[in-house]
Every structure is written in C-alpha cells, then in structure tokens.
Amino acid sequence: MRFKLMGLFALAGVLVAGPAFAACTGKPSFQDQFQTLDPSWGQADKTLSVSNGSLVVQPQPGYLRWVVSQSDYYGDGSICVQASIAEASAIDQAQALVLFWVTDYSNMYVLNIGSDGKQGYYKVDRASNGRWLTPISWTADPAIKYQLGDQNQVEVQMQGHVASIFINGKKMTQFNGTPPDNGSLIGVGGGAGNGVTAKLTFQNFEFFKAASP
C-alpha cells in the first residue's frame, strides 16, 4: 500500500549503544527470517523485495509504503524486528515503520523511526477512519542508532489497550490506545520525502504471544 507523504522532519543529537530485545524470548508464534518473500507480505515489485535475509522496502519519493502481513490476526503480545535505514539520499527524510493494531489502511498505529544523521528519533502516528493523529510526536533518544545502515532492535508490546515501545532494549514510551476487537494485523513499512530515494530493511520479524496471567 502506498500513501502520499505529507512531510517529515529536520532534527539533531548523540548515541549510546543499547542491549538486546526487552522481552522477545522463547518460541515465537510467528516468525519470518526473509529467506524468500512469503506471499502473505504481498507481491514483489520495485518497492518490495527480499534480499540477503532482509525484507527490503523502497518507497517511491514522496510516499509511504506500508507492508501488512496477512499471516493471521494477533492479540496481546510483542512484535520484534530489526529495522534499518539502509540507504537514503536525505537521511532526515527517510523513516522505517512498524505497524501495529492494524484493522486496515484507514485504521492502524504506526511507529516511525528516523534520523537527522546526528541523532535518532521516534514518533507514533494513528490512522482513525482515514484521519491522522500523532499520539507521540517526534522524540529524540540516544539509545536509537542513527547512521545509515545501523540496525535498531524494535519491540512493540501490546497488552489490552496499552502499547509499550522499546528500541535497543530501552523503553521509549507507553501509551493508551484503541486496539481492534478480535485481534489485529501487523507489519512494517518505509517513508521517503519528496525527491528522496530510500531503502529500508527489516530482519527476523517475530510475534510473541503475551504470557498467560
């Protein structure tokens, strides 16, 4: 799914190394190591492919490219994936995305990870009946790796109406949301500003069901 990009950001800062995933351990209920492009992610084209164990998203300049898995509907649990801005003609105009609590392209939450070349940033957007909200605006954090090719270990924990975001093992934020009834779709994506070429890569996408109380 492609969506016209309305604008990104220009930003600044520092980096510290982070630990591994916070809670993605044990046996995942879903895993894709991207040895091939599974049809549940969609058809290969110029914007979507698999290469060297990575799902590769190359949005058209000025657009967002969303990739939602049709593998299943998921309830409480954690999405874990390694995400990277592998290439960008303007790093402050490229974003790696993790999609969660997805009903369809008009109703979903989107974790954005970006960089200005000096510091890493994240934000959370929400599409509600086709209208966009920003529950969490662009926020800098030194745990986020920010250079081209750097991999960030991203975890989105969903428990009831609460979502918690971890990057490189550090808890970035926790907020109240509106998950779909009876489970949701999950996925990834990428964004590129006007006139910008970008390549976003994702490795080892997993979903872990929440432990029973």
GIRA-V76362 format. One record per helix or strand of 2 or more residues. SS is the DSSP state (hx for helix, st for strand). FROM is the first residue (numbers start at 1). TO is the last residue. Records with the same first field share a line. If there is no record, write none. Layout:
# GIRA-V76362
SS = FROM-TO, FROM-TO
This chain:
# GIRA-V76362
st = 2-4, 30-32, 48-51, 54-57, 63-68, 77-88, 94-104, 107-115, 120-128, 131-140, 151-159, 162-167, 170-176, 184-192, 198-209
hx = 39-41, 91-93
